[in-house]
Amino acid sequence: MSGAEEGKGQETSLHGIDCAMTAEEEVKNKALVWRQDLRIIPLSAGIYLLCYLDRSNIGNAKTLNSSTKNDLLTETHMTNFQYIIALMVFLIAYAIFEVPSNYFLKKLSPSKWIAFLMFSWGAVTIGLGGTKSFAGVTAVRFILGLFEAGLFPGLVYYLTFWYRTEERSIRVAFILASATLAGAFGGAIAFGVGHMNRVHGLSAWRWLFILEGIPSCISSVFVFCYLPDYPETVKWLSDDEKALAKKRLLTEGSHGTGQNLTWPQAKETLTDWRLYAHYAIYFGISTPFSSLSLFTPSITAGLGYHDLTAQLMTVPPYAVAYVVTILVSYSADHFNARALHSAMFATIGAAGFMASAILPAHSYTSRYGCLIVAASGAFSCIPPLLGFLSSNLFSTAAAGLAIALNISFGAPGQIAGVWIYKADEAKRGYPTGHWTNAALLFFVAAGCVCLRLYYGMLNRAVLKNGGVKVAGQEERRLFKY
């Protein structure tokens, strides 16, 4: 029996709570989870896909129709440095508003808050199509960051109301992997919209923002009406199913009827120092995630592809990354080994970036293959990382705050990501960006292994001595890895 599997059996006896299910209940449990999946996962993945499209399309706008001087930078008279500033202010807003947003998600209910955010960022994206200067682009990007800040940590937190620990990574993966689909669709959409240049007097990059903002606004109505809030409040579950949902999440989930965050709970979470190791690891993955999201069109342009072809060539790296992310997350949940899966694929991603940095700049085909490997490794290690964190949070209040803090700590890493792919290094193959991402992914791998070993040590102390100190209190749960 592995340490994680042992933890499942020990957790019940340590807390004195009988969460065991009969064979009949296990059958009902599988049917319940499947019903939840059909209602929650496709809708959540679609929401994040639209969010990611509206966040990252500025990377496509930067290079769209640049040969005819109808691109974003030329028409707004922005320099590359100003473009980086516009990217950075989005991330500053993103960091500031993540924690408050998770508070409102619980306070107002997920369907109301996420629908509000969705309509708002869609309208702001449309407004970005009307900007005419550096100041306008920067101001609108800041507002966009404000509204998009709460979505991803909110969705990760939202899943804790519905799913047990071992069920979350694969579902987070389906949501996060929709970002890779957005990257693939974004390149294909930009390729198509590029042919609309000067239609009704508007450049193609303006049409790109307008056409990608409209679906978010329209979809917010469906989110408000159809996104289920909590198992105990929905009408499509019977009383027996609600009782089963409550029983299966008794020790491993958040609860819609749980109390809102109080200062003592916030203080306890803020002083739980082991969580800062999770935050540091997430910081390491944030730079590769951010830089790939924003600069893949520029990177492919640096591989010998131009204009609309460069947009189209962003599709394969994201498409492969989508498949790999789903498979890795399924395996991480199946084997209950999230830390080691993240470490392994962070190492693979680091190898892809390192090889791309070492290869000669003119080795376009080889470096394009390395980009696919790097993107697959970097994206696929994130869902297990988030599952690793959420499975080691032991209250509704702690989950909402800690998940938001985790994403917020990643914001400085995302800000770093906007600086490392320097425009003047395009002909040399962007070595600074590749080396930086490689180093950070090696850090992620090492951090995951160290934290997994640390939790193993704590678990042995629990089994031997009956408890360990966590956040200043005696904690008798076993940690998951």
C-alpha positions as CSV (number, residue, x, y, z in Angstrom):
1,M,0.0,0.0,0.0
2,S,1.4,3.4,-1.0
3,G,1.6,6.3,1.4
4,A,-1.2,8.1,-0.3
5,E,-3.4,5.0,-0.3
6,E,-2.6,4.4,3.3
7,G,-3.7,8.0,3.9
8,K,-7.1,7.3,2.6
9,G,-7.7,4.5,5.1
10,Q,-6.0,6.3,8.0
11,E,-7.9,9.6,7.5
12,T,-11.2,8.0,8.6
13,S,-9.8,6.4,11.7
14,L,-7.8,9.5,12.7
15,H,-10.9,11.7,12.7
16,G,-13.4,9.2,14.0
17,I,-15.7,9.8,11.0
18,D,-17.2,6.9,9.1
19,C,-16.9,7.9,5.5
20,A,-16.8,4.3,4.1
21,M,-19.2,3.5,1.3
22,T,-21.1,0.3,0.7
23,A,-20.8,-1.4,-2.7
24,E,-24.3,-0.1,-3.6
25,E,-23.2,3.5,-2.6
26,E,-20.1,3.1,-4.7
27,V,-22.2,2.4,-7.8
28,K,-24.4,5.4,-6.9
29,N,-21.3,7.5,-6.3
30,K,-20.0,6.8,-9.8
31,A,-23.4,7.7,-11.3
32,L,-23.4,10.9,-9.2
33,V,-19.9,12.0,-10.3
34,W,-20.9,11.4,-13.9
35,R,-24.0,13.6,-13.6
36,Q,-21.9,16.3,-12.0
37,D,-19.3,16.0,-14.8
38,L,-21.9,16.5,-17.5
39,R,-23.2,19.7,-15.8
40,I,-19.9,21.2,-14.6
41,I,-16.8,20.3,-16.6
42,P,-17.8,21.2,-20.2
43,L,-19.3,24.5,-19.1
44,S,-16.3,25.3,-16.9
45,A,-13.8,24.4,-19.7
46,G,-15.8,26.5,-22.1
47,I,-15.7,29.5,-19.7
48,Y,-11.9,29.2,-19.3
49,L,-11.4,28.8,-23.1
50,L,-13.2,32.1,-23.7
51,C,-11.3,33.8,-20.9
52,Y,-7.9,32.6,-22.3
53,L,-8.8,33.6,-25.8
54,D,-9.6,37.2,-24.6
55,R,-6.4,37.3,-22.5
56,S,-3.9,36.0,-25.0
57,N,-5.2,37.4,-28.3
58,I,-3.0,40.5,-27.9
59,G,-0.1,38.2,-28.8
60,N,-1.8,37.5,-32.1
61,A,-2.8,41.1,-32.6
62,K,0.9,42.1,-32.3
63,T,2.0,40.2,-35.4
64,L,-1.3,40.1,-37.4
65,N,-0.8,41.8,-40.8
66,S,2.5,43.3,-39.7
67,S,3.9,43.2,-43.2
68,T,1.3,45.7,-44.3
69,K,1.7,47.9,-41.2
70,N,-1.8,47.1,-40.0
71,D,-0.7,45.4,-36.8
72,L,-1.5,46.5,-33.2
73,L,1.9,48.1,-32.5
74,T,2.0,50.2,-35.7
75,E,-1.5,51.5,-35.6
76,T,-1.3,52.5,-31.9
77,H,2.3,53.9,-32.3
78,M,3.6,51.6,-29.6
79,T,7.2,50.5,-29.2
80,N,8.1,46.9,-28.1
81,F,8.9,48.2,-24.6
82,Q,5.5,49.9,-24.3
83,Y,3.9,46.6,-25.5
84,I,5.6,44.8,-22.7
85,I,4.3,47.4,-20.2
86,A,0.8,46.8,-21.5
87,L,1.2,43.1,-20.9
88,M,2.6,43.7,-17.4
89,V,-0.2,45.9,-16.1
90,F,-2.7,43.2,-16.9
91,L,-0.7,40.8,-14.6
92,I,-0.5,43.4,-11.9
93,A,-4.3,43.7,-11.8
94,Y,-4.5,40.0,-12.0
95,A,-2.4,39.6,-8.9
96,I,-4.2,42.2,-6.9
97,F,-7.8,41.1,-7.4
98,E,-7.5,37.3,-7.2
99,V,-7.9,36.9,-3.4
100,P,-10.9,39.3,-3.2
101,S,-12.5,37.6,-6.1
102,N,-12.5,34.2,-4.4
103,Y,-14.2,35.8,-1.4
104,F,-17.0,37.1,-3.6
105,L,-17.4,33.8,-5.4
106,K,-18.4,32.2,-2.0
107,K,-20.3,35.2,-0.8
108,L,-22.5,35.7,-3.9
109,S,-22.5,32.1,-5.3
110,P,-20.3,30.8,-8.2
111,S,-23.0,31.2,-11.0
112,K,-23.6,34.9,-10.2
113,W,-20.0,35.9,-9.7
114,I,-18.5,34.0,-12.7
115,A,-21.3,35.3,-15.0
116,F,-20.6,38.8,-13.9
117,L,-16.9,38.4,-14.5
118,M,-17.5,36.8,-17.9
119,F,-19.7,39.6,-19.2
120,S,-17.3,42.2,-17.9
121,W,-14.2,40.8,-19.5
122,G,-16.0,40.2,-22.8
123,A,-17.1,43.8,-22.9
124,V,-13.6,45.0,-22.1
125,T,-12.1,42.9,-24.8
126,I,-14.5,44.4,-27.3
127,G,-13.4,47.8,-26.1
128,L,-9.8,46.9,-26.7
129,G,-10.6,46.8,-30.4
130,G,-11.3,50.6,-30.2
131,T,-8.0,51.7,-28.6
132,K,-5.8,54.1,-30.5
133,S,-2.8,54.7,-28.3
134,F,-0.4,53.1,-25.8
135,A,-2.3,54.7,-22.9
136,G,-5.6,53.3,-24.1
137,V,-4.3,49.8,-24.6
138,T,-2.6,49.9,-21.2
139,A,-5.7,51.2,-19.3
140,V,-8.0,48.6,-21.0
141,R,-5.6,45.8,-20.3
142,F,-5.5,46.7,-16.6
143,I,-9.3,46.6,-16.4
144,L,-9.3,43.2,-18.3
145,G,-6.9,41.8,-15.7
146,L,-9.2,43.0,-12.9
147,F,-12.1,41.0,-14.2
148,E,-10.2,37.9,-15.4
149,A,-8.3,37.7,-12.1
150,G,-10.9,35.7,-10.3
151,L,-11.8,33.1,-12.9
152,F,-9.1,30.4,-12.7
153,P,-8.5,30.3,-8.9
154,G,-12.3,30.6,-8.7
155,L,-12.8,27.5,-10.8
156,V,-10.2,25.5,-8.9
157,Y,-11.9,26.5,-5.7
158,Y,-15.3,25.8,-7.1
159,L,-14.3,22.2,-7.9
160,T,-13.6,21.6,-4.2
161,F,-17.4,22.0,-3.6
162,W,-18.1,19.0,-5.9
163,Y,-15.2,16.6,-6.1
164,R,-13.0,14.6,-3.8
165,T,-9.2,14.9,-3.7
166,E,-8.4,12.1,-6.1
167,E,-11.1,13.4,-8.6
168,R,-9.8,16.9,-9.0
169,S,-6.6,16.9,-11.0
170,I,-8.2,15.4,-14.1
171,R,-11.0,17.9,-14.0
172,V,-8.7,20.8,-13.4
173,A,-6.8,19.5,-16.4
174,F,-9.9,19.6,-18.6
175,I,-10.4,23.2,-17.6
176,L,-6.7,24.3,-17.8
177,A,-6.2,22.3,-21.0
178,S,-8.9,24.4,-22.6
179,A,-6.3,27.2,-22.5
180,T,-4.2,25.1,-24.8
181,L,-7.2,24.7,-27.0
182,A,-7.7,28.4,-26.9
183,G,-4.1,28.8,-28.0
184,A,-4.8,26.5,-30.9
185,F,-8.1,28.1,-31.8
186,G,-6.6,31.5,-31.3
187,G,-4.0,30.9,-33.9
188,A,-6.6,29.5,-36.3
189,I,-9.1,32.3,-35.6
190,A,-6.3,34.9,-36.1
191,F,-5.4,33.3,-39.4
192,G,-9.0,33.6,-40.6
193,V,-9.6,37.1,-39.2
194,G,-6.4,38.2,-40.8
195,H,-8.2,38.1,-44.1
196,M,-10.7,40.7,-42.8
197,N,-8.1,43.4,-42.8
198,R,-9.7,46.8,-43.6
199,V,-13.3,45.4,-43.8
200,H,-15.5,48.3,-43.0
201,G,-12.4,50.3,-42.5
202,L,-11.2,48.3,-39.5
203,S,-7.8,46.5,-39.3
204,A,-7.9,42.8,-38.7
205,W,-6.5,43.1,-35.1
206,R,-9.5,45.3,-34.2
207,W,-11.8,42.7,-35.6
208,L,-10.0,40.0,-33.6
209,F,-10.7,41.7,-30.3
210,I,-14.3,42.5,-31.2
211,L,-15.2,39.0,-32.5
212,E,-13.5,37.2,-29.6
213,G,-15.2,39.5,-27.0
214,I,-18.7,39.0,-28.1
215,P,-19.0,35.2,-27.3
216,S,-18.0,35.9,-23.7
217,C,-20.8,38.5,-23.2
218,I,-23.4,36.2,-24.7
219,S,-22.2,33.1,-22.8
220,S,-22.4,34.9,-19.5
221,V,-26.2,34.6,-19.7
222,F,-26.0,30.8,-20.0
223,V,-23.5,30.6,-17.1
224,F,-25.8,32.6,-14.9
225,C,-28.7,30.3,-15.7
226,Y,-27.0,26.9,-15.9
227,L,-23.8,26.8,-13.8
228,P,-24.7,24.8,-10.7
229,D,-23.6,26.4,-7.4
230,Y,-23.4,23.7,-4.7
231,P,-24.6,20.0,-4.5
232,E,-26.9,21.0,-1.6
233,T,-28.7,23.7,-3.5
234,V,-29.3,22.3,-7.0
235,K,-32.7,20.9,-8.1
236,W,-31.4,18.2,-10.4
237,L,-30.1,16.0,-7.5
238,S,-32.5,14.0,-5.4
239,D,-32.5,14.1,-1.6
240,D,-30.6,10.8,-1.6
241,E,-28.0,12.1,-4.1
242,K,-27.5,15.3,-2.0
243,A,-27.0,13.1,1.1
244,L,-24.4,11.0,-0.8
245,A,-22.7,14.2,-2.2
246,K,-22.4,15.5,1.4
247,K,-21.1,12.2,2.8
248,R,-18.4,11.7,0.1
249,L,-17.1,15.3,0.7
250,L,-17.3,15.2,4.5
251,T,-13.5,15.2,5.0
252,E,-12.2,16.1,1.5
253,G,-14.1,19.0,0.1
254,S,-15.5,22.5,0.7
255,H,-19.1,23.1,1.5
256,G,-21.6,25.7,0.2
257,T,-23.1,26.0,3.7
258,G,-19.7,26.5,5.3
259,Q,-19.0,29.8,6.9
260,N,-17.4,32.7,5.0
261,L,-13.8,33.5,5.7
262,T,-13.1,35.0,9.1
263,W,-9.9,36.7,10.3
264,P,-8.8,33.8,12.6
265,Q,-9.2,31.4,9.6
266,A,-7.3,33.8,7.3
267,K,-4.6,34.2,9.9
268,E,-4.3,30.4,10.3
269,T,-4.0,30.0,6.6
270,L,-1.5,32.8,6.1
271,T,0.8,31.4,8.8
272,D,0.7,27.8,7.6
273,W,4.2,28.0,6.3
274,R,4.2,24.7,4.4
275,L,1.8,26.3,1.9
276,Y,4.5,28.8,0.9
277,A,6.4,25.9,-0.6
278,H,3.4,25.3,-2.9
279,Y,3.3,29.0,-3.8
280,A,7.0,29.1,-4.6
281,I,6.7,26.1,-6.9
282,Y,3.7,27.7,-8.7
283,F,5.8,30.8,-9.1
284,G,8.3,28.7,-11.0
285,I,5.7,27.4,-13.5
286,S,4.0,30.8,-14.0
287,T,6.8,32.3,-16.1
288,P,6.8,29.5,-18.8
289,F,3.0,29.5,-18.8
290,S,2.8,33.3,-19.3
291,S,5.6,33.6,-21.8
292,L,4.2,30.8,-24.0
293,S,0.7,32.2,-23.8
294,L,1.8,35.7,-25.0
295,F,4.8,35.0,-27.2
296,T,4.1,31.8,-29.1
297,P,3.2,33.8,-32.3
298,S,6.4,35.8,-31.9
299,I,8.4,32.6,-31.3
300,T,7.0,30.9,-34.4
301,A,7.7,34.1,-36.4
302,G,11.3,33.7,-35.2
303,L,11.3,30.2,-36.6
304,G,11.0,31.4,-40.2
305,Y,7.2,31.7,-40.5
306,H,5.7,35.1,-41.3
307,D,2.4,36.9,-41.0
308,L,-0.7,34.7,-41.2
309,T,1.4,31.5,-41.5
310,A,3.0,32.3,-38.1
311,Q,-0.5,32.5,-36.6
312,L,-1.4,29.1,-38.1
313,M,1.9,27.4,-36.9
314,T,0.9,28.2,-33.3
315,V,-1.8,25.5,-33.5
316,P,0.2,22.2,-33.3
317,P,2.2,23.0,-30.1
318,Y,-1.1,23.8,-28.3
319,A,-3.0,20.9,-29.8
320,V,-0.3,18.4,-28.7
321,A,-0.1,20.1,-25.2
322,Y,-3.9,19.6,-24.8
323,V,-3.7,15.8,-25.3
324,V,-0.6,15.5,-23.1
325,T,-2.1,17.6,-20.3
326,I,-5.2,15.4,-20.2
327,L,-3.2,12.1,-20.2
328,V,-0.8,13.3,-17.5
329,S,-3.6,14.5,-15.2
330,Y,-5.5,11.3,-15.6
331,S,-2.4,9.3,-14.7
332,A,-1.7,11.6,-11.7
333,D,-5.1,11.0,-10.3
334,H,-5.1,7.3,-11.1
335,F,-1.8,6.6,-9.3
336,N,-2.4,9.3,-6.7
337,A,1.0,10.7,-7.4
338,R,0.6,14.4,-8.3
339,A,3.9,15.7,-7.1
340,L,6.0,13.1,-9.1
341,H,3.9,13.6,-12.3
342,S,4.5,17.4,-12.1
343,A,8.2,16.9,-11.4
344,M,8.6,14.5,-14.3
345,F,6.8,16.7,-16.9
346,A,8.4,19.9,-15.7
347,T,11.7,18.2,-16.4
348,I,10.6,17.2,-19.9
349,G,9.4,20.8,-20.5
350,A,12.8,22.1,-19.2
351,A,14.6,19.8,-21.6
352,G,12.6,21.2,-24.5
353,F,13.4,24.8,-23.7
354,M,17.1,23.9,-23.1
355,A,17.4,22.1,-26.4
356,S,15.8,25.0,-28.2
357,A,18.3,27.4,-26.6
358,I,21.3,25.3,-27.5
359,L,20.3,24.5,-31.1
360,P,21.5,26.9,-33.8
361,A,19.1,29.7,-34.6
362,H,18.6,28.5,-38.2
363,S,17.6,24.9,-37.1
364,Y,14.0,25.8,-37.6
365,T,12.5,22.4,-37.8
366,S,14.3,21.0,-34.8
367,R,13.5,24.1,-32.7
368,Y,9.9,23.9,-33.7
369,G,9.8,20.3,-32.4
370,C,11.4,21.5,-29.2
371,L,8.7,24.2,-28.8
372,I,6.1,21.4,-28.9
373,V,7.9,19.4,-26.3
374,A,8.4,22.5,-24.1
375,A,4.8,23.5,-24.3
376,S,3.6,20.0,-23.5
377,G,5.8,19.7,-20.5
378,A,5.1,23.2,-19.1
379,F,1.3,23.0,-19.5
380,S,0.8,19.4,-18.4
381,C,2.5,19.8,-15.0
382,I,0.1,22.5,-13.8
383,P,-3.1,20.5,-13.1
384,P,-1.4,18.0,-10.8
385,L,0.3,20.9,-9.0
386,L,-3.0,22.5,-8.3
387,G,-4.4,19.1,-7.2
388,F,-1.4,18.7,-5.0
389,L,-2.2,22.0,-3.2
390,S,-6.0,21.6,-2.9
391,S,-5.7,18.0,-1.6
392,N,-3.7,19.4,1.4
393,L,-6.2,22.1,2.4
394,F,-8.5,21.1,5.2
395,S,-11.3,23.6,5.4
396,T,-13.6,25.6,3.0
397,A,-12.2,28.9,4.2
398,A,-8.6,27.8,3.8
399,A,-9.2,26.4,0.3
400,G,-10.6,29.6,-1.0
401,L,-7.8,31.8,0.4
402,A,-4.9,29.4,-0.2
403,I,-5.9,28.7,-3.9
404,A,-6.2,32.4,-4.6
405,L,-2.9,33.1,-2.9
406,N,-1.2,30.4,-4.9
407,I,-2.3,32.0,-8.2
408,S,-1.4,35.4,-6.9
409,F,2.1,34.3,-6.0
410,G,2.4,33.1,-9.6
411,A,1.7,36.6,-10.8
412,P,5.3,37.9,-10.4
413,G,6.4,34.9,-12.4
414,Q,3.9,35.8,-15.1
415,I,5.2,39.4,-15.1
416,A,8.7,38.0,-15.5
417,G,7.3,36.0,-18.5
418,V,6.5,39.2,-20.4
419,W,10.1,40.4,-20.3
420,I,12.2,37.3,-21.2
421,Y,11.4,37.0,-24.9
422,K,13.2,40.0,-26.1
423,A,12.4,41.4,-29.6
424,D,16.1,42.1,-30.4
425,E,16.9,38.3,-29.8
426,A,14.5,37.1,-32.5
427,K,17.2,36.3,-35.0
428,R,19.2,34.5,-32.3
429,G,16.3,32.3,-31.4
430,Y,15.3,34.0,-28.1
431,P,18.0,32.4,-25.9
432,T,17.2,34.4,-22.8
433,G,13.6,33.3,-22.8
434,H,14.4,29.6,-23.4
435,W,17.2,29.4,-20.7
436,T,15.0,31.2,-18.2
437,N,12.1,28.9,-18.7
438,A,14.3,25.8,-18.6
439,A,15.9,26.9,-15.2
440,L,12.5,27.6,-13.7
441,L,11.0,24.3,-14.8
442,F,14.0,22.5,-13.2
443,F,13.2,24.4,-10.0
444,V,9.6,23.3,-10.2
445,A,10.7,19.6,-10.6
446,A,13.1,19.9,-7.6
447,G,10.5,21.6,-5.5
448,C,7.9,19.0,-6.1
449,V,10.2,16.2,-5.2
450,C,11.3,18.0,-2.0
451,L,7.8,18.7,-0.9
452,R,6.7,15.2,-1.6
453,L,9.5,13.9,0.6
454,Y,8.6,16.4,3.3
455,Y,4.9,15.3,3.4
456,G,6.1,11.7,3.5
457,M,8.1,12.6,6.7
458,L,5.1,14.3,8.2
459,N,2.8,11.4,7.5
460,R,5.3,9.0,9.2
461,A,5.2,11.3,12.2
462,V,1.3,11.2,12.2
463,L,1.3,7.4,12.1
464,K,4.0,7.1,14.8
465,N,3.1,9.9,17.2
466,G,-0.6,10.6,16.4
467,G,-0.2,14.2,15.1
468,V,2.0,17.0,13.9
469,K,1.8,20.8,14.2
470,V,0.2,22.6,11.2
471,A,-0.5,26.3,11.4
472,G,0.2,26.2,15.1
473,Q,-2.4,23.5,15.8
474,E,-2.4,19.8,16.2
475,E,-3.2,18.3,12.8
476,R,-4.0,14.6,12.4
477,R,-4.8,14.3,8.8
478,L,-2.4,12.6,6.5
479,F,-1.0,14.6,3.6
480,K,-1.5,13.6,0.0
481,Y,1.1,13.7,-2.7
